[in-house]
Amino acid sequence: MNTAPKTLLRDMLDAAIASAQPAVCVPAHLPATPAGRLIVIGAGKASAAMASAVEAHWEGPLSGLVVTRYGYAVSCKHIEIVEAAHPVPDAAGELAAQRMLDLVSDLTADDTVLCLISGGGSSLLPLPLAGLTLDDKQTINRSLLKSGATISEMNCVRRHLSRIKGGRLAAQCHPAKVVNLLISDVPGDDPMDIASGPTVADPGYCEDALEVLRRYHISVPQSVLDLLERGEAESVKPDDPRLQQIQTHIIAAPQLALEAAAEVAARTGVTPVILGDAIEGEAKDVGTVMAGIAKQVARHGQPAEVPCVLLSGGETTVTIRGDGRGGRNVEFLLSLALALDGHQGIYALAADTDGVDGQEEIAGAQISPDTLERARKSGINMADELVNNNGHGFFEALGDSVITGPTLTNVNDFRAILITPDASEGSGHAP
């Protein structure tokens, strides 16, 4: 390898993010010019940048509304950009969601709705069912985020408590044609899990949402239980005639981002091994497993000879028990570093491709063979930091945080473990 380990890791992250930029992936998927109007709607951390890409390549008239996270707005001439809160929704998002439903309420069969959806849309389009309040949604969302539930499980609940998710926005667009352009941030790239599927059908049922609430012991208001138990919160199903004029395209996804990073590694003489683009589970458990794989490479040259890099994506979870400042990527890195125990020649980077790990404006962090030793010399106990879910506090103290700023895209988590030739010479455990 001919690039410094930390530089190579950051170059791979940057390549992954660049591959999913809306300016790169939107233009090839624009629909044909409709006989009627083109209405652009959307939500997510990438939605404003997606709207800008549409305007740059669309020759006819258009109008619309998209909602993105605070700080992620991009200037547009014809499409209104609204900012709202993520990951816990706020009143700005609720108002934008209602306005979006109103915007598509009087369309004809000659019109086309271009829907721009990316990760983060679930929180950015909070529109509670009748009988529920925004405060109810906020409370449930906070509980789900702390519970350790998977993104699919969280979105199952969200779809069934919303007036806009679970295909309801698409149903409102009927009889217009709907073209969905989706940037996937979910394991498996299932459209119904991207922003909780506002413009795609949902095959799940209220009972599924109830089961998630029971499994994770999520306390909810009685009004929520009543709606679900009576089946009054049912989402729009695949056989609904209002959803028959829908086209859905995944235009960027975790796998494509991993492949872009792999190309960077290969150019430097490092063998890339993509372990998976949909890895889930508790972040700390995934860290322990990944450390074992990295050690296998160092000791036995399997599944690849050194130098190599283990690449993975997906979305892990964190069951919050401490009161630290954390996110799933830094939680993963704390666990990984502890399991590696200062192993010589092994470096890693983990970050969220949207630039925000958890609720911090920090994408993630890096570790190196001396991370544990530097922490000890600074009087920091890494194991205690893991128990306290304080990944951001830990890596900030060492100066190892990765900060990208708003990336204007989101293809979920990016993890890279680089095993250099030094790793095969011995464990090099920290004292």
TAWODA-V769677 format. One record per residue. SS is DSSP state (2 for helix, 1 for strand, 0 for the rest). BURIAL is 1 if it has 9 or more other C-alpha atoms within 8 Angstrom, else 0. Layout:
# TAWODA-V769677
<<SS;BURIAL> <SS;BURIAL>>
This chain:
# TAWODA-V769677
<<0;0> <0;0> <0;0> <0;0> <2;1> <2;0> <2;0> <2;1> <2;1> <2;1> <2;1> <2;1> <2;1> <2;0> <2;1> <2;1> <2;1> <2;0> <2;1> <0;1> <0;1> <2;1> <2;1> <2;0> <2;1> <0;1> <2;1> <2;0> <2;1> <0;0> <0;0> <0;0> <0;0> <0;1> <0;0> <0;0> <0;1> <1;1> <1;1> <1;1> <1;1> <1;1> <1;1> <0;1> <0;1> <0;1> <2;1> <2;1> <2;1> <2;1> <2;1> <2;1> <2;1> <2;1> <2;1> <2;0> <2;0> <0;0> <0;0> <0;0> <0;0> <0;1> <1;1> <1;1> <1;1> <1;1> <1;1> <1;1> <1;1> <0;1> <0;0> <0;1> <0;1> <0;0> <0;0> <0;1> <0;0> <0;0> <1;1> <1;1> <1;1> <1;1> <1;1> <1;1> <0;1> <0;1> <0;0> <0;1> <0;1> <0;1> <2;0> <2;1> <2;1> <2;1> <2;0> <2;1> <2;1> <2;1> <2;0> <2;1> <2;1> <2;0> <2;0> <0;1> <0;0> <0;0> <0;1> <0;1> <0;1> <0;1> <0;1> <1;1> <1;1> <1;1> <1;1> <1;1> <1;1> <1;1> <0;1> <0;1> <2;1> <2;1> <2;1> <2;1> <0;1> <0;1> <0;1> <1;1> <0;1> <0;0> <0;0> <0;1> <0;1> <2;1> <2;0> <2;1> <2;1> <2;1> <2;0> <2;1> <2;1> <2;1> <2;1> <2;1> <2;1> <2;1> <2;1> <0;1> <0;1> <0;1> <2;1> <2;0> <2;1> <2;1> <2;1> <2;1> <2;1> <2;1> <2;1> <0;1> <0;1> <1;1> <0;1> <0;1> <0;1> <0;1> <0;1> <2;1> <2;1> <2;1> <2;1> <2;1> <2;1> <0;1> <0;1> <0;1> <1;1> <1;1> <1;1> <1;1> <1;1> <1;1> <1;1> <0;1> <0;1> <0;1> <0;1> <0;0> <0;1> <0;0> <2;1> <2;1> <2;1> <2;1> <2;1> <2;1> <0;1> <0;1> <0;1> <0;1> <0;1> <0;1> <0;0> <0;0> <0;1> <2;1> <2;1> <2;1> <2;1> <2;1> <2;0> <2;1> <2;1> <2;0> <2;0> <0;1> <0;0> <0;1> <0;0> <0;0> <0;0> <2;0> <2;0> <2;1> <2;1> <2;0> <2;1> <2;1> <2;1> <0;0> <0;1> <0;0> <0;1> <0;1> <0;1> <0;1> <0;1> <0;0> <0;0> <0;0> <2;0> <2;1> <2;1> <0;0> <0;1> <1;1> <1;0> <1;0> <1;1> <1;1> <1;1> <1;1> <0;1> <2;1> <2;1> <2;1> <2;1> <2;1> <2;1> <2;1> <2;1> <2;1> <2;1> <2;1> <2;1> <2;1> <2;0> <0;1> <0;1> <0;1> <1;1> <1;1> <1;1> <1;1> <1;0> <1;1> <1;1> <1;1> <1;1> <0;1> <0;1> <1;1> <2;1> <2;1> <2;1> <2;1> <2;1> <2;1> <2;0> <2;1> <2;1> <2;1> <2;0> <2;1> <2;1> <2;1> <2;1> <2;1> <2;0> <2;0> <0;1> <0;0> <0;0> <0;1> <0;1> <0;1> <0;1> <1;1> <1;1> <1;1> <1;1> <1;1> <1;1> <1;1> <0;1> <0;1> <1;1> <0;1> <0;0> <0;1> <0;0> <0;0> <0;0> <0;1> <0;1> <0;1> <0;1> <2;1> <2;1> <2;1> <2;1> <2;1> <2;1> <2;1> <2;1> <2;1> <2;1> <2;1> <2;1> <2;1> <0;1> <0;1> <0;1> <0;1> <0;1> <1;1> <1;1> <1;1> <1;1> <1;1> <1;1> <1;1> <0;1> <0;1> <0;1> <0;1> <1;1> <0;0> <0;0> <1;1> <0;1> <0;1> <0;1> <1;1> <1;1> <1;1> <1;1> <0;1> <0;1> <0;1> <2;1> <2;1> <2;1> <2;1> <2;1> <2;1> <2;0> <0;0> <0;0> <0;0> <0;0> <2;1> <2;0> <2;0> <2;1> <2;1> <2;1> <0;1> <0;1> <0;1> <2;1> <2;1> <2;1> <2;1> <2;1> <2;1> <2;0> <2;0> <0;0> <0;1> <1;1> <1;1> <0;1> <0;0> <0;0> <0;1> <0;1> <0;1> <0;1> <0;1> <0;1> <0;1> <1;1> <1;1> <1;1> <1;1> <1;1> <1;1> <1;1> <0;1> <2;1> <2;0> <2;1> <2;1> <2;0> <0;0> <0;1> <0;0> <0;0> <0;1> <0;0>>
